[in-house]
Amino acid sequence: MPSLSAEQITLIGGRSTLLSARCVIRIDGTVSNCAMVCSNSSLDRAILDNLALRRYTPVIFQGRPVDVPYTFMFRIVGPEDMWVPGASRTEADGNGKKEH
């Protein structure tokens, strides 16, 4: 799957952001008709390209697969907001100081 480039993360200021895209999950598991609902122009193409490569289990209604609208939510975490489980916040900040 495509990932965000360093340039794209820089364009969001290295901070977290929430994005959403409204699509249709088709009976073959692909997504179509995607449109960004909550967007960031520097990330929209990467999000839409990522969705185009994914496959989902189709929704079954009355024993048959059906197309359904679905809103995908994305939380993009920039380097400044990353935290490693088990590490103190100071260690995750990378400032060289360790909390005890």
Long-range contacts (C-beta under 8 A, 24 or more apart in sequence): 1-50, 1-53, 1-54, 2-46, 2-49, 2-50, 2-53, 3-46, 4-43, 4-46, 4-76, 5-46, 8-42, 8-43, 8-46, 9-76, 9-78, 9-79, 11-40, 11-42, 11-43, 12-40, 12-42, 12-43, 12-76, 12-78, 13-78, 14-78, 14-79, 14-80, 15-78, 15-80, 15-81, 16-75, 16-76, 16-77, 16-78, 16-81, 17-43, 17-75, 17-76, 17-78, 18-73, 18-74, 18-75, 18-76, 19-43, 19-44, 19-47, 19-73, 19-74, 19-76, 20-71, 20-72, 20-73, 20-74, 21-47, 21-48, 21-51, 21-71, 21-72, 21-74, 22-69, 22-70, 22-71, 22-72, 23-51, 23-69, 23-70, 23-71, 23-72, 24-67, 24-68, 24-69, 24-70, 25-56, 25-58, 25-59, 25-67, 25-68, 25-69, 25-70, 26-58, 26-67, 27-58, 27-65, 27-66, 27-67, 28-58, 29-55, 29-56, 29-57, 29-58, 30-55, 30-56, 31-56, 31-70, 37-71, 40-76, 43-76, 47-74
